[in-house]
């Protein structure tokens, strides 16, 4: 592959296709740290792994999310200065790591963007909303997506970052407060959901992330969602046309063709009720754990 040696951190509890896809792209000096929660996780018992792969057990989180805890453990164990974070829920093509390395050489710290596709009725319905907020705004605002980000230790104060990481929920939210990135217009398709409850819990987590890391944006989101809902009720045909066309342009700009573009009108009309519901919720479930996230650095693992 060439380039600086890289350490890839991939939190997961099972050995997935993504783990092998990433490991297959390595040079001898590279390493993949697959980080799980406990020694009882299936991946901790995985024996047939490439030499470039280490299984890291992060242990149970105490005052942060399991994902933040896993990333912190990976940062501690990584032996290389150039770091990549990624997830196990999307396809990593054979040139993925080389592309990330080249992007860093050209721009410095770089993040890609997700394009969320649903697996249950609610997440399918919300696809146009996710395309707008989770893809377009992430790219336009140079927001970090923890599923595909590359940086060097010298790009940030690592100890300060890790100290805050161990006291919060959102790994990429905190990284974004310590690191300036260029977010490239390269979207990775990420399948989400599976059940109504799972999709609802994810939505609550997304909304709370914005609330604690960008409170002014949350105010703007409430005002914007209110305006969209009023327009949808007063001018349904015009709103449906504008929202569908706009969503189609977003889909096309990021290289995805999905029939769900036609759901833009109901998806955007639901934005305000879902936003208010998410802000009112006191707890949410992520990765099998329930969290109470009171403030950015006040996290309780409920169970």
C-alpha positions, 0 to 999 in steps of 0.5 A, a space after each residue: 500500500 505504501 505510506 506511513 505505517 498506520 494503526 486502524 482501530 475497529 470496535 466490535 464484539 464479533 469478527 465481521 467481514 469488515 475486519 478481514 477487508 481492512 486486514 487484507 489491505 495492510 503493509 507489514 508495519 500496519 496494524 488492526 486493533 479489533 477492540 471488544 468489551 470483554 473477554 467473553 465477546 465472540 471476537 475475543 475468542 477468535 483464533 484464526 486472525 492475520 498476524 497484523 491483527 491484535 484483539 484488545 479487550 477494553 473492559 466495561 465502561 464506567 463514565 462513558 459509552 462502550 464505543 468511547 471506552 473502546 476507542 480510548 483502549 485502542 488509542 493506548 495500545 496503538 503503536 503507530 502515530 498515524 491513526 484510523 478509526 473505522 466501524 464494522 457496519 460497512 463495506 471497505 473496498 480493497 483501496 479504502 485504506 490507500 485512499 484514506 492515506 492519500 487523502 491525509 497526505 493531500 489534506 491532513 486529517 480527513 473524514 469520509 461521510 456515511 450514507 445511512 440506509 434502513 432495514 426496518 420501516 422507520 429507518 427506511 422512512 427516515 432515509 431522506 432525513 438522514 441523507 440531509 443531516 447525516 450526509 450533506 450537513 456532515 460533509 458541508 460542515 467538515 464534521 468528523 464521522 468516526 466510521 472513517 477518519 484518519 489523523 496523526 497523533 501530532 495533530 491534537 493533544 492526545 492526552 487531553 482528548 483521551 481524558 475527555 473521551 473517558 467521560 462522554 458518549 460520542 467519540 467523534 463528537 469529542 474528536 471534532 472538538 480537538 481536531 480540524 478535518 477536511 470531510 471529503 465527499 465520499 460516502 460509505 453506505 451504512 445499513 442501520 436499524 432492524 427494528 422500530 425500537 433500535 431506530 428510535 434509540 439511534 435517533 435519540 442518540 444522534 439528537 443528544 449528540 448535537 444537543 451537547 456538542 452543538 447547542 446552537 445548532 439544536 436551536 436552529 434544528 428546532 426552528 428549521 424543523 418547525 418551519 418545514 412542518 408548517 410548510 408541509 401542512 399549509 402547502 403540501 404539494 409544493 412542499 412535497 415537490 421541493 423536498 423530493 427534488 432536494 433529496 434527489 439532488 443530495 442522493 445523486 451528489 453522493 452517488 446513491 440511487 434509492 427509491 426512498 427519495 420519494 419519502 422525503 415529504 413524510 420524513 421531513 414532516 416527522 423531523 420536529 416530532 422526533 426531535 422533540 421526543 428525542 430531546 425529552 428522553 432521559 435515557 437511550 440504548 446503544 450497543 446493549 447498554 442503557 445510558 443517561 447522558 445529562 451533560 457532555 461530561 456527565 454519563 451514567 451507564 444505567 445497565 
